[in-house]
Amino acid sequence: MIWGSFGIFVIYCYPTGDSAVFPHRRCISCCNPIKWYDNIPVFSWLFLRGRCRKCKASIAWRYPAVELITGLIFAAIFQRFGISWLTLEYMVFAWGLVVVSFIDLDLMILPDVFTLSGVVLGLLGAALNPERQFWPSVYGVLLGGGFLWLIAYVYLLLRKEEGMGGGDIKLLAWIGAVLGWTSVPFVVLASSLLGSFVGIG
């Protein structure tokens, strides 16, 4: 949940260009510094009933949501893989996905600093981690990124307009780099179904 707390600052700092490494933890309404005991993931938000201690302004539900989501995902990864290099890699991967998901919700973009860095880290992890294989990750990048690029290119030829952003292509390449090429068909199917439900709604 601490990593989720850091993640929420990255989500809010990215559009403004502020430093997420040394964020100014202040109330966005009254600008008063947030004390450490008011910055305990999830629990401080619950204790303060979602309001600033000083000015009583509402604190966005996203703060505890991102913290809790990240904590639960990390716990699930650890439960599944225990103490291993895979656990470390998948936690970094999951944290990145949570952050870019919320940035995408706000700005409708998937920043290259995450997606392209994720591809590099995924390939590097496959090369160094004895629990993974390098070539399935390379194929994952090619299949994931190449598949969506082909769809986007064909759509552009037929409709003379872009139907898919480059961020989606890089995102699937990132997923393929970390999870390997065998994950790509399921990810494409699941995300298409979920995207269809959201689109219809």
C-alpha positions in Angstrom: 0.0 0.0 0.0 3.0 2.3 0.5 3.9 1.7 -3.1 0.3 2.6 -4.0 0.7 5.8 -2.1 3.7 6.6 -4.1 1.8 5.6 -7.3 -1.0 8.1 -6.6 1.5 10.9 -6.5 3.0 9.8 -9.8 -0.5 9.8 -11.2 -1.1 13.3 -10.1 2.4 14.6 -10.7 2.8 13.4 -14.3 0.4 15.9 -15.9 1.9 18.8 -14.0 5.5 17.9 -14.4 6.1 18.0 -10.7 8.7 15.7 -9.1 7.1 12.4 -8.1 10.4 11.3 -6.5 10.3 14.1 -3.8 6.6 15.1 -4.0 5.3 18.1 -2.0 2.8 16.3 0.2 0.4 19.2 0.7 -3.4 19.5 0.7 -4.4 20.7 -2.8 -7.0 23.0 -1.2 -5.2 24.8 1.6 -1.6 23.9 0.7 -0.8 22.9 4.3 1.8 20.2 4.6 0.4 16.7 5.3 1.9 15.2 8.4 3.3 11.7 8.3 0.5 10.4 10.5 -2.1 11.7 8.1 -0.3 10.0 5.2 -0.6 6.3 6.3 -2.0 4.4 3.3 -5.8 3.8 3.5 -6.0 4.1 7.3 -5.3 7.9 7.5 -8.0 8.5 4.8 -10.5 6.4 6.8 -9.5 8.0 10.1 -9.9 11.5 8.7 -13.1 10.5 7.0 -11.8 11.5 3.6 -11.1 15.2 4.6 -8.1 17.4 5.3 -7.3 17.8 8.9 -6.8 21.5 8.5 -9.4 22.8 6.0 -11.8 19.9 6.0 -11.7 19.8 2.2 -12.6 16.5 0.6 -9.7 14.1 -0.2 -10.3 12.2 -3.4 -11.3 8.6 -3.1 -8.5 7.7 -5.5 -5.9 8.0 -2.8 -7.1 5.0 -0.8 -8.4 3.2 -3.9 -5.0 3.1 -5.6 -3.2 2.2 -2.3 -5.6 -0.6 -1.6 -5.6 -2.0 -5.2 -1.8 -2.0 -5.3 -1.6 -3.7 -1.8 -4.1 -6.4 -2.9 -2.3 -7.1 -6.2 1.1 -7.3 -4.4 -0.4 -9.7 -1.8 -1.8 -11.9 -4.6 1.5 -12.0 -6.5 3.4 -12.9 -3.3 0.8 -15.6 -2.4 1.2 -17.1 -5.9 5.0 -16.8 -6.4 6.4 -16.4 -2.9 9.9 -15.0 -2.4 11.3 -15.1 -6.0 12.6 -12.9 -8.8 9.3 -13.4 -10.5 7.5 -11.8 -7.6 9.8 -8.7 -7.8 9.3 -8.4 -11.6 5.5 -8.9 -11.4 5.2 -6.4 -8.6 7.1 -3.7 -10.6 4.9 -4.7 -13.6 1.7 -4.5 -11.7 2.6 -1.1 -10.1 3.3 0.3 -13.5 0.0 -1.0 -14.9 -2.0 0.6 -12.0 -0.3 3.9 -12.6 -0.7 4.1 -16.3 -4.3 2.9 -16.0 -5.3 5.9 -13.9 -3.2 8.3 -16.1 -5.1 6.9 -19.1 -8.4 7.4 -17.4 -7.5 11.1 -16.8 -5.6 12.0 -20.0 -6.4 9.3 -22.5 -2.7 8.6 -23.0 -0.2 5.9 -22.1 3.1 7.7 -21.5 6.1 6.3 -23.3 8.2 6.8 -20.1 6.2 3.8 -18.7 5.4 1.7 -21.7 8.8 1.8 -23.5 10.6 1.5 -20.2 8.4 -1.4 -19.4 9.4 -3.2 -22.6 13.1 -2.7 -21.8 12.7 -3.9 -18.2 10.6 -6.9 -19.4 13.3 -8.0 -21.8 16.1 -7.3 -19.3 14.3 -9.3 -16.7 13.9 -12.2 -19.1 17.6 -12.1 -19.9 18.7 -12.0 -16.2 16.0 -14.0 -14.4 16.7 -17.7 -14.4 12.9 -18.3 -13.9 12.1 -16.8 -17.3 13.3 -17.3 -20.8 14.5 -14.5 -23.1 13.1 -15.5 -26.5 9.4 -15.9 -25.4 9.6 -12.3 -24.2 11.1 -11.1 -27.5 8.3 -12.9 -29.3 5.8 -11.4 -26.9 7.0 -7.9 -27.8 6.8 -8.7 -31.5 3.4 -10.4 -31.3 1.8 -8.0 -28.9 3.1 -4.8 -30.5 3.0 -6.1 -34.1 -0.6 -7.4 -33.8 -2.0 -4.1 -32.7 0.2 -2.1 -35.1 -1.2 -4.2 -38.0 -4.8 -3.6 -36.8 -4.1 0.1 -36.5 -2.5 0.2 -39.9 -5.3 -1.7 -41.7 -7.9 0.6 -40.0 -6.0 3.7 -41.2 -5.9 2.4 -44.7 -9.6 1.6 -44.7 -11.0 4.6 -42.9 -8.3 7.2 -43.5 -8.2 8.0 -39.8 -6.5 6.7 -36.7 -8.5 4.1 -34.8 -5.9 3.2 -32.2 -3.2 5.2 -30.4 0.4 4.2 -30.3 0.2 3.9 -26.6 -2.0 0.8 -26.9 0.5 -0.8 -29.2 3.4 -0.2 -26.8 1.3 -1.3 -23.8 0.7 -4.8 -25.4 4.4 -5.0 -26.3 5.2 -4.3 -22.7 2.7 -7.0 -21.5 4.3 -9.4 -24.0 7.8 -8.6 -22.8 6.9 -9.5 -19.2 4.4 -12.3 -19.6 5.7 -13.8 -22.9 4.0 -14.4 -26.2 1.6 -17.0 -24.9 -0.2 -14.3 -22.8 -1.0 -12.1 -25.8 -4.0 -13.9 -27.2 -5.8 -14.0 -23.8 -4.9 -10.3 -23.1 -6.3 -9.3 -26.5 -9.5 -11.3 -26.1 -10.1 -10.1 -22.5 -9.4 -6.5 -23.1 -11.5 -6.5 -26.3 -14.5 -7.9 -24.4 -14.0 -5.5 -21.5 -13.5 -2.6 -23.8 -16.7 -3.5 -25.7 -18.8 -3.5 -22.5 -17.4 -0.1 -21.6 -17.9 1.2 -25.1 -21.5 0.0 -25.3 -22.2 1.5 -21.9 
